Amino acid sequence: AAGVIQSPRHLIKEKRETATLKCYPIPRHDTVYWYQQGPGQDPQFLISFYEKMQSDKGSIPDRFSAQQFSDYHSELNMSSLELGDSALYFCASSLEGGDEKLFFGSGTQLSVL
Amino acid sequence: AQKVTQAQTEISVVEKEDVTLDCVYETRDTTYYLFWYKQPPSGELVFLIRRNSFDEQNEISGRYSWNFQKSTSSFNFTITASQVVDSAVYFCALSAAGGFKTIFGAGTRLFVKA
C-alpha cells in the first residue's frame, strides 16, 4: 500500500539559508499535517491543510510557510534558517480530518549548521 | 486548552514482563479522540489505536490492551509479555472531534531487555 512520501530524507543547510520540504500524502487523503520533532522531544504541530486550505495552525514560526497544491501534495518552506530549526520534520496525512488516525511519512532530518 | 501528560519518561523492563504506560489528558471538548502511536528506533511514527471519548470499553489487540477511564481522564496502554521489538518511544495523543490538529504527549521511552 502506498504510504506518505517525504523528500528529501536528509537536508543540511547553513544559517540564514532557505529550505523546502515536500510531502506526498496517501492517495485520496485530503488532509495534510506538518510536525516538528526536536531530539528527544514530542512532535510539535506546525500546520495542517484540508482540501488545499489551511485548516489549523500551531507553533509555526513566521519564517515558515506552507501550502497544499491541487494534487494534494504539500510543501513546507523555511527561510532565514536558525540553528534551532534543526529537527526531524514529519508530514502526515489522513482522510477527512484531524480526528482520524494519522499516517506519517519517514520524516526529513534537517540539520542547520 | 488541550494537554497530554505522559509522566513516565523512560521505563525499562525485562522481556516477558508486563508494562503499563500512563497517559492523562486535559480537554474542554465534549467529543474527542485519543490515540497511541509508536516510534521505533527507525523513527517513523506508527498508529496503534484510536478511541472515541464516548467509547469507554477497554480494547485488546494481541499483547496490547488499552484502558480508557473518562472519570480520571486517563488512557493507559499495557503491553503483556513484552518483547525486545517493543522497545520504542510511545506517544499518547489527543484530537478534538472535527478538528485538524492532534497534539502529542512527551512520550515514554520503553526499553525491553532480553
HADDOCK unambig.tbl for C-alpha pairs under 7 A between the chains (distance, minus, plus):
assign (segid A and resid 41 and name CA) (segid B and resid 106 and name CA) 6.39 0.50 0.50
assign (segid A and resid 42 and name CA) (segid B and resid 104 and name CA) 6.35 0.50 0.50
assign (segid A and resid 42 and name CA) (segid B and resid 105 and name CA) 6.40 0.50 0.50
assign (segid A and resid 42 and name CA) (segid B and resid 106 and name CA) 4.82 0.50 0.50
assign (segid A and resid 42 and name CA) (segid B and resid 107 and name CA) 6.26 0.50 0.50
assign (segid A and resid 43 and name CA) (segid B and resid 104 and name CA) 6.45 0.50 0.50
assign (segid A and resid 45 and name CA) (segid B and resid 103 and name CA) 6.70 0.50 0.50
assign (segid A and resid 48 and name CA) (segid B and resid 100 and name CA) 6.49 0.50 0.50
assign (segid A and resid 55 and name CA) (segid B and resid 100 and name CA) 6.15 0.50 0.50
assign (segid A and resid 56 and name CA) (segid B and resid 100 and name CA) 5.88 0.50 0.50
assign (segid A and resid 56 and name CA) (segid B and resid 101 and name CA) 6.55 0.50 0.50
assign (segid A and resid 97 and name CA) (segid B and resid 98 and name CA) 6.47 0.50 0.50
assign (segid A and resid 97 and name CA) (segid B and resid 99 and name CA) 6.61 0.50 0.50
assign (segid A and resid 97 and name CA) (segid B and resid 100 and name CA) 5.62 0.50 0.50
assign (segid A and resid 98 and name CA) (segid B and resid 95 and name CA) 6.84 0.50 0.50
assign (segid A and resid 98 and name CA) (segid B and resid 98 and name CA) 6.62 0.50 0.50
assign (segid A and resid 98 and name CA) (segid B and resid 99 and name CA) 5.18 0.50 0.50
assign (segid A and resid 98 and name CA) (segid B and resid 100 and name CA) 3.82 0.50 0.50
assign (segid A and resid 98 and name CA) (segid B and resid 101 and name CA) 5.46 0.50 0.50
assign (segid A and resid 98 and name CA) (segid B and resid 102 and name CA) 6.51 0.50 0.50
assign (segid A and resid 99 and name CA) (segid B and resid 33 and name CA) 6.19 0.50 0.50
assign (segid A and resid 99 and name CA) (segid B and resid 95 and name CA) 5.41 0.50 0.50
assign (segid A and resid 99 and name CA) (segid B and resid 96 and name CA) 6.35 0.50 0.50
assign (segid A and resid 99 and name CA) (segid B and resid 97 and name CA) 5.51 0.50 0.50
assign (segid A and resid 99 and name CA) (segid B and resid 98 and name CA) 6.00 0.50 0.50
assign (segid A and resid 99 and name CA) (segid B and resid 99 and name CA) 5.98 0.50 0.50
assign (segid A and resid 99 and name CA) (segid B and resid 100 and name CA) 6.79 0.50 0.50
assign (segid A and resid 101 and name CA) (segid B and resid 47 and name CA) 6.81 0.50 0.50
assign (segid A and resid 101 and name CA) (segid B and resid 50 and name CA) 6.66 0.50 0.50
assign (segid A and resid 102 and name CA) (segid B and resid 47 and name CA) 6.92 0.50 0.50
assign (segid A and resid 104 and name CA) (segid B and resid 44 and name CA) 6.81 0.50 0.50
assign (segid A and resid 104 and name CA) (segid B and resid 45 and name CA) 5.90 0.50 0.50
assign (segid A and resid 105 and name CA) (segid B and resid 44 and name CA) 6.69 0.50 0.50
assign (segid A and resid 106 and name CA) (segid B and resid 43 and name CA) 6.91 0.50 0.50
assign (segid A and resid 106 and name CA) (segid B and resid 44 and name CA) 5.00 0.50 0.50
